[in-house]
């Protein structure tokens, strides 16, 4: 078996990008977006369609610090999936183990309940070995809990590992480049640079043509499809914030889930993953709400959810919860909602003869790699071109 020639990386405008003079010929596939979904697709194409020359294009770095990938929870679990999706989730777990190795950490995942339900046990019993976790909540409010298998990881690391592995197998990577799709398999590229006054400007532009283009730009992809390709989809987006809870957590602390709120142990504390109630309307601009008249960085819906849980989770009522004073104080990003639903699994969709859409969304931690692989298999079978 011959060793593939590694792909090339253009990280900044100081590295000349001259696609018209490439002796290897033009690219067959252009993937817009090098988050975990785009990077996973690039890697899967090296396995299912190694004959296709692929260019992975990212507006920022790898990983992009402004995208949803780096703020994703990174929690694999079957807890909130129907049985029909378990095989795909198990496949994703095997893939995560292969790519991440020791960076994938097994830990308990407890769903907390006010009433007994099938499979539940006393919360005090399940948290007996984790007194710090038990101290977060009022056992009287959540006397019952159910334990689920879970594994935690960093989605940003996953995107980086997948992209680097794809590059070693021949995928090209173009960073700091804004890509705009057009009908007919055409993409406009704007290579970006930063001026002495810290302004991001276009250094040069290029136009590429390819038989296949994949929009893997997360929550922005449906808007790109509509504005630049004239294709309306039913997909949507929501702005999700992930506030910090400074209460101490241990290396083996369980993930806790109560009334839609997930408390994810991370960096010796907790990251809160609020529930997504609905899609945000077109034109919505995120803004902080007020608590007893004091401005905070949390959007109103999230703030109301946390206030409603303060009696059951007393840690939320302490100064450990970082509320911020403005939106910039709270990490947040636009999250894709496949088919417009907060609980929908990742998906891919053919938009026209040349373009596919690839979306992760709320369940990308558990099902994203499977969906990217499914699209790669479709492309390899000729149905995606």
Long-range contacts (C-beta under 8 A, 24 or more apart in sequence): 4-46, 4-50, 4-168, 4-169, 4-170, 5-170, 6-167, 6-168, 6-169, 6-170, 7-54, 7-166, 7-167, 7-168, 7-169, 7-170, 7-171, 7-172, 7-173, 8-172, 8-173, 9-167, 9-172, 9-173, 9-174, 9-175, 10-172, 10-173, 10-174, 10-175, 10-177, 11-175, 11-176, 12-175, 12-176, 12-193, 13-176, 13-191, 13-192, 13-193, 13-203, 13-204, 17-174, 17-189, 17-191, 17-204, 17-206, 19-206, 19-208, 24-53, 25-53, 26-53, 26-208, 26-209, 26-210, 27-53, 27-54, 27-55, 27-172, 27-208, 27-210, 28-52, 28-53, 28-54, 28-210, 28-211, 28-212, 29-53, 29-54, 29-55, 29-210, 29-211, 29-212, 29-213, 29-214, 29-379, 30-54, 30-55, 30-57, 30-179, 30-187, 30-208, 30-210, 30-212, 30-213, 30-214, 31-55, 31-56, 31-57, 31-213, 31-214, 31-216, 32-57, 32-179, 32-181, 32-187, 32-213, 32-214, 32-215, 32-216, 32-217, 32-224, 33-57, 33-58, 33-215, 33-216, 33-217, 33-218, 33-221, 34-58, 34-62, 34-63, 34-64, 34-159, 34-163, 34-173, 34-175, 34-216, 35-63, 35-64, 35-67, 35-68, 35-69, 35-159, 35-216, 35-217, 35-218, 35-360, 36-63, 36-69, 36-72, 36-155, 36-156, 36-158, 36-159, 36-162, 36-360, 36-364, 36-368, 36-369, 37-216, 37-218, 37-346, 37-358, 37-359, 37-360, 37-364, 37-368, 37-371, 37-372, 38-159, 38-214, 38-216, 38-217, 38-358, 39-158, 39-159, 39-160, 39-162, 39-163, 39-166, 40-158, 40-159, 40-162, 40-368, 40-369, 40-372, 40-373, 41-214, 41-216, 41-358, 41-372, 41-375, 41-376, 42-162, 42-163, 42-166, 42-171, 43-162, 43-163, 43-165, 43-166, 43-169, 43-171, 44-372, 44-373, 44-375, 44-376, 44-377, 45-166, 45-171, 45-376, 45-379, 45-380, 46-165, 46-166, 46-169, 46-170, 46-171, 47-376, 48-373, 48-376, 48-377, 48-379, 48-380, 49-376, 49-379, 49-380, 50-169, 50-170, 52-379, 52-380, 53-170, 53-172, 54-166, 54-170, 54-171, 54-172, 55-171, 55-172, 55-173, 55-174, 55-208, 55-210, 56-163, 56-166, 56-171, 56-172, 56-173, 56-174, 57-173, 57-174, 57-177, 57-179, 57-187, 57-189, 58-173, 58-174, 58-175, 58-176, 58-177, 59-176, 59-177, 59-178, 59-179, 59-192, 60-175, 60-176, 61-175, 61-176, 62-159, 62-160, 62-163, 62-173, 62-175, 63-155, 63-156, 63-159, 63-160, 66-333, 67-218, 67-333, 68-218, 68-219, 68-240, 68-333, 68-334, 68-335, 68-336, 68-360, 69-155, 69-156, 69-159, 69-218, 70-155, 70-156, 70-333, 71-240, 71-242, 71-331, 71-332, 71-333, 72-155, 72-364, 72-365, 73-242, 73-262, 73-264, 73-271, 73-273, 73-365, 74-152, 74-153, 74-154, 74-155, 74-158, 74-264, 74-365, 75-109, 75-150, 75-151, 75-152, 75-255, 75-262, 75-264, 75-273, 75-365, 75-366, 76-104, 76-150, 76-151, 76-152, 76-153, 76-365, 76-366, 77-109, 77-148, 77-149, 77-150, 77-151, 77-255, 77-366, 78-148, 78-149, 78-366, 79-109, 79-111, 79-148, 79-150, 79-257, 80-343, 80-363, 81-345, 81-363, 81-366, 81-367, 85-345, 85-367, 88-367, 88-370, 88-371, 89-366, 89-367, 89-370, 91-369, 91-370, 91-373, 92-366, 92-367, 92-368, 92-369, 92-370, 93-151, 95-369, 95-370, 95-373, 96-151, 96-153, 96-158, 96-369, 99-158, 99-161, 99-162, 99-165, 100-153, 100-157, 100-158, 100-161, 103-153, 103-154, 103-157, 104-151, 104-152, 104-153, 105-151, 105-152, 105-153, 106-149, 106-150, 106-151, 107-150, 107-151, 107-152, 107-252, 107-253, 107-254, 107-255, 107-265, 108-147, 108-148, 108-150, 108-254, 108-255, 109-147, 109-148, 109-149, 109-150, 109-254, 109-255, 109-257, 110-145, 110-146, 110-147, 110-148, 110-254, 110-255, 110-256, 110-257, 111-145, 111-146, 111-148, 111-257, 111-258, 112-137, 112-142, 112-144, 112-145, 112-256, 112-257, 112-258, 113-142, 113-143, 113-144, 113-145, 113-146, 114-141, 114-142, 114-143, 114-144, 115-144, 116-144, 117-144, 117-146, 119-146, 120-144, 120-145, 120-146, 121-145, 121-146, 121-147, 127-254, 130-250, 130-252, 130-253, 130-254, 132-247, 132-248, 132-249, 132-250, 132-253, 133-249, 133-253, 133-254, 133-256, 135-315, 136-247, 136-256, 136-263, 136-313, 136-314, 136-315, 137-256, 137-258, 137-312, 137-313, 137-314, 137-315, 138-311, 138-312, 138-313, 138-314, 141-311, 141-312, 142-258, 142-312, 147-254, 150-254, 150-255, 152-255, 152-264, 152-265, 152-266, 155-364, 155-365, 178-202, 180-224, 180-228, 181-213, 181-215, 181-224, 181-225, 181-228, 181-229, 181-355, 182-228, 182-229, 183-229, 183-230, 183-352, 183-354, 184-209, 184-354, 185-209, 185-210, 185-211, 185-212, 185-213, 185-353, 185-354, 185-355, 187-213, 210-354, 211-354, 211-385, 212-354, 212-355, 212-356, 212-379, 212-384, 212-385, 213-354, 213-355, 213-356, 214-355, 214-356, 214-357, 214-358, 214-375, 215-351, 215-355, 215-356, 215-357, 215-358, 216-358, 218-334, 218-335, 218-336, 218-359, 218-360, 219-333, 219-334, 219-335, 219-336, 219-337, 220-334, 221-336, 221-357, 221-358, 221-359, 222-336, 222-357, 222-359, 225-351, 225-355, 225-357, 229-351, 229-352, 229-355, 231-351, 231-352, 231-355, 233-349, 233-351, 233-357, 234-339, 234-340, 235-336, 235-337, 235-338, 235-339, 235-340, 235-357, 235-359, 236-279, 236-280, 236-336, 236-337, 236-340, 237-279, 237-280, 237-334, 237-335, 237-336, 237-337, 238-276, 238-278, 238-279, 238-280, 238-334, 238-335, 238-337, 238-342, 239-280, 239-284, 239-286, 239-299, 239-332, 239-333, 239-334, 239-335, 240-273, 240-274, 240-276, 240-332, 240-333, 240-334, 240-335, 241-274, 241-286, 241-297, 241-298, 241-299, 241-302, 241-330, 241-331, 241-332, 242-271, 242-272, 242-273, 242-274, 242-330, 242-331, 242-332, 243-271, 243-272, 243-274, 243-298, 243-302, 243-306, 243-321, 243-322, 243-323, 243-324, 243-330, 243-331, 244-269, 244-270, 244-271, 244-272, 244-321, 244-322, 244-331, 245-269, 245-270, 245-271, 245-272, 245-315, 245-316, 245-320, 245-321, 245-322, 246-319, 246-320, 246-321, 246-322, 247-315, 247-318, 247-320, 258-309, 258-312, 258-313, 259-305, 259-308, 259-309, 259-312, 260-305, 261-305, 261-306, 261-309, 261-313, 263-313, 269-320, 272-306, 272-321, 274-302, 274-305, 274-306, 275-305, 275-342, 276-335, 276-337, 276-342, 276-362, 277-301, 277-342, 278-342, 279-337, 279-340, 279-342, 286-327, 286-332, 287-327, 288-324, 288-325, 288-326, 288-327, 288-330, 291-323, 295-325, 295-326, 296-323, 296-324, 296-325, 297-323, 297-324, 297-325, 297-326, 297-327, 297-328, 297-329, 297-330, 298-323, 298-324, 298-330, 299-327, 335-361, 335-362, 336-360, 336-361, 337-361, 337-362, 345-371, 346-370, 346-371, 346-372, 347-371, 348-372, 348-374, 348-375, 348-378, 350-384, 356-384
